[in-house]
């Protein structure tokens, strides 16, 4: 199946794909020589002019075609709507990577219908990868004209799992998260840290990683990526914020990883 055929699987998929790819092109090709950088919650939590330009591009595309839809964006907050559709947007995930010209960053666009994510798109321009998921239809990696179905790894044993995670911005939160990593590291094959939640979800979906957990993710960090992982066979829990951490993994190791990660987070955070 080619990309155009995939996009016919849901009425919101073409707009989600266009928004993600157009924003990704802007971020890749429109970056100024001197990037204007500001801070948010802490001195290490940065936002750039390109985050805001990317989000504005996405919002403009959506509102031009679907003016009655709601939009939740990382930089612009929430715009109400009356259609039952809400777009959840991370215009530039892993801004620090982008700032340092590391290739692990991406754009995330998800379309919710009546509170449930139905379409998810992640674009990673420097990796030349795009990811698309449609609920009930599947999850795919798109690279140029090549389309590949995503499938999570066949890992059966947590001790053999390559696990990825991320960290928050406050020093106190990082110290507690480091305690979790220190305890978990001897119990798995190894741990990776990309600095980009949307890439973590997509690499899990494509079998490049066996599992992913993280505390403190926001809706825009997870909406598209979680669907991409779920449609590839991952069990994803904690996206509602009720658990100590979001955990995503193949079914064979999901329960064991979730139990261990949750126990360690309760120990570290109290």
C-alpha positions in Angstrom: 0.0 0.0 0.0 1.3 3.5 -0.8 1.0 6.6 1.2 -1.9 8.0 -0.8 -3.9 4.8 -0.2 -3.1 5.0 3.5 -4.4 8.5 3.7 -7.8 7.5 2.4 -8.3 5.2 5.5 -9.5 8.2 7.6 -11.0 11.6 6.6 -8.6 13.4 9.0 -5.4 11.6 7.9 -4.6 13.9 4.9 -4.7 17.1 7.0 -2.8 15.5 9.8 -0.1 14.4 7.4 0.1 17.7 5.6 0.3 19.6 8.9 3.1 17.4 10.1 5.1 17.4 6.9 4.7 21.1 6.2 5.8 22.0 9.8 8.7 19.6 9.5 9.9 21.2 6.3 9.7 24.6 7.9 11.8 23.5 10.9 14.4 21.8 8.7 14.7 24.4 5.9 13.6 27.6 7.6 15.9 27.6 10.6 17.6 31.0 10.9 21.4 31.2 11.3 20.9 32.8 14.8 18.1 31.0 16.6 16.1 33.1 19.1 15.9 31.0 22.3 13.8 31.6 25.4 13.1 29.6 28.6 9.9 28.3 30.1 9.6 26.3 33.4 13.3 26.1 34.2 16.5 27.5 32.6 17.0 24.2 30.8 13.4 24.1 29.5 13.8 26.0 26.2 11.5 27.2 23.5 12.6 28.8 20.2 11.0 31.1 17.7 10.8 28.0 15.4 8.6 26.1 17.9 6.1 29.0 17.7 6.3 29.4 13.9 5.8 25.6 13.5 2.7 25.7 15.7 1.3 28.7 14.0 1.7 27.0 10.6 -0.1 23.9 11.9 -2.9 25.9 13.5 -3.4 28.0 10.3 -3.7 24.9 8.2 -6.2 23.2 10.5 -8.4 26.3 11.1 -8.5 27.1 7.3 -9.9 23.7 6.6 -11.8 22.9 9.8 -12.6 26.1 11.7 -14.9 24.4 14.2 -12.3 21.9 15.5 -10.6 22.4 18.9 -6.8 22.5 19.0 -4.4 21.8 21.9 -0.8 22.9 21.2 2.2 22.9 23.5 3.0 26.6 22.8 -0.4 28.1 22.2 -2.6 26.4 24.8 -6.1 25.2 24.0 -8.5 26.6 21.4 -12.1 25.5 21.9 -14.2 23.9 19.2 -17.7 22.5 18.7 -17.2 19.7 16.2 -16.1 16.9 18.5 -12.7 16.9 16.9 -9.6 18.1 18.8 -6.1 18.3 17.3 -3.3 17.7 19.8 0.0 19.2 18.5 3.6 19.2 19.5 5.2 21.6 17.0 8.7 20.7 17.9 9.4 17.8 20.3 13.0 17.7 21.6 13.7 21.4 21.2 17.1 21.0 23.0 18.1 18.4 20.4 17.0 20.8 17.7 19.0 23.6 19.3 22.2 21.5 19.4 21.6 20.3 15.8 21.1 16.7 17.0 18.8 14.9 14.5 16.5 13.4 17.1 13.5 15.8 17.0 10.1 15.7 15.5 6.7 17.2 14.9 3.6 15.4 16.3 0.0 15.9 15.1 -2.9 13.8 16.5 -6.6 14.0 15.7 -9.0 13.1 18.5 -12.7 12.3 17.8 -14.9 12.5 20.9 -11.9 12.3 23.2 -10.2 9.3 21.5 -7.1 9.6 19.2 -8.0 8.3 15.8 -5.1 9.5 13.7 -1.5 10.1 14.7 1.4 11.5 12.6 5.0 12.0 13.6 7.5 13.6 11.3 11.3 13.3 12.0 12.8 15.4 9.2 16.5 15.0 10.0 16.0 11.2 10.1 14.0 11.4 6.8 11.2 9.4 8.5 7.5 9.9 8.8 5.1 7.7 10.9 1.4 7.4 10.5 -1.2 5.4 12.5 -5.0 5.1 12.0 -6.9 3.5 14.8 -8.0 0.0 13.8 -6.1 0.2 10.5 -2.5 0.0 11.4 0.8 1.8 11.9 3.4 2.6 9.2 6.8 4.1 8.7 7.1 6.3 5.6 10.5 7.0 4.1 10.3 8.7 0.7 8.0 6.4 -1.3 8.7 3.4 0.8 5.9 2.4 3.2 6.6 -0.3 5.9 4.2 -1.6 8.4 5.3 -1.1 12.0 5.5 -4.0 14.4 6.9 -4.0 18.0 9.8 -6.3 18.8 9.3 -10.0 19.8 11.1 -9.5 23.2 9.8 -12.1 25.7 12.0 -11.4 28.6 12.4 -8.1 30.5 16.1 -8.9 31.2 16.7 -8.9 27.5 14.8 -5.6 26.8 16.4 -2.5 25.4 14.5 0.2 27.2 14.3 4.0 26.5 13.3 6.7 28.9 13.4 10.5 29.3 13.9 13.1 32.0 12.1 16.2 33.2 13.5 19.7 33.5 13.6 20.4 37.2 16.8 19.2 39.1 14.7 17.5 41.8 12.7 15.5 39.3 15.8 14.5 37.4 17.5 13.3 40.6 14.5 11.1 41.3 14.3 9.8 37.8 18.0 8.9 37.9 17.2 6.8 41.0 14.7 4.8 38.9 17.3 4.3 36.1 20.0 3.2 38.5 17.7 0.5 39.9 16.3 -0.6 36.6 19.5 -0.7 34.6 20.9 -4.0 36.1 17.5 -5.6 35.4 17.3 -5.0 31.6 19.6 -5.4 28.6 20.4 -1.7 28.6 18.8 1.8 28.7 18.8 4.5 26.0 18.0 8.2 26.2 17.2 10.0 22.9 15.7 13.1 24.4 12.7 12.9 22.1 9.5 11.3 23.2 7.9 11.1 19.8 11.0 9.3 18.4 11.0 6.9 21.3 7.4 5.9 20.6 8.1 5.5 16.9 11.3 3.5 17.4 9.4 1.2 19.8 6.7 0.8 17.2 9.2 -0.2 14.5 11.0 -2.6 16.8 14.2 -0.6 17.2 13.6 -0.5 20.9 11.9 -3.0 23.1 10.2 -0.7 25.6 9.7 2.9 26.7 8.7 4.5 30.0 8.6 8.1 31.1 7.2 10.2 33.9 5.7 13.7 33.4 4.7 13.5 29.7 2.0 15.9 28.5 -0.8 15.1 26.1 1.0 16.6 23.1 4.1 14.4 23.9 2.0 11.2 23.7 -1.1 11.6 21.6 0.2 10.6 18.2 3.1 8.5 19.4 1.1 6.3 21.7 -1.3 5.5 18.8 1.6 4.7 16.5 2.9 2.3 19.1 -0.4 0.8 20.0 -1.3 0.1 16.4 2.1 -1.6 16.0 1.2 -4.0 18.9 2.4 -2.2 22.0 0.5 -2.1 25.3 0.5 1.5 26.4 -0.6 2.6 29.8 -0.5 5.7 31.9 -1.4 8.2 29.2 -4.2 9.4 31.3 -1.8 10.7 33.9 -3.2 8.5 36.7 -0.1 6.1 36.8 3.3 7.1 38.2 4.6 6.9 34.6 3.6 6.1 31.1 4.8 2.6 30.1 4.8 1.1 26.5 6.0 -2.3 25.6 5.2 -5.5 23.8 2.5 -7.5 25.6 5.0 -10.2 26.7 6.9 -7.8 28.9 4.4 -5.0 29.5 3.0 -6.2 32.8 6.4 -6.9 34.3 7.9 -3.6 33.2 4.9 -1.6 34.3 4.9 -3.2 37.8 8.7 -2.6 38.2 8.7 1.0 36.9 5.7 2.0 39.0 7.2 0.5 42.1 10.5 2.3 41.5 8.7 5.6 40.8 6.7 5.4 44.0 9.9 4.7 45.9 11.7 7.6 44.3 9.0 10.2 44.4 7.1 9.1 47.5 
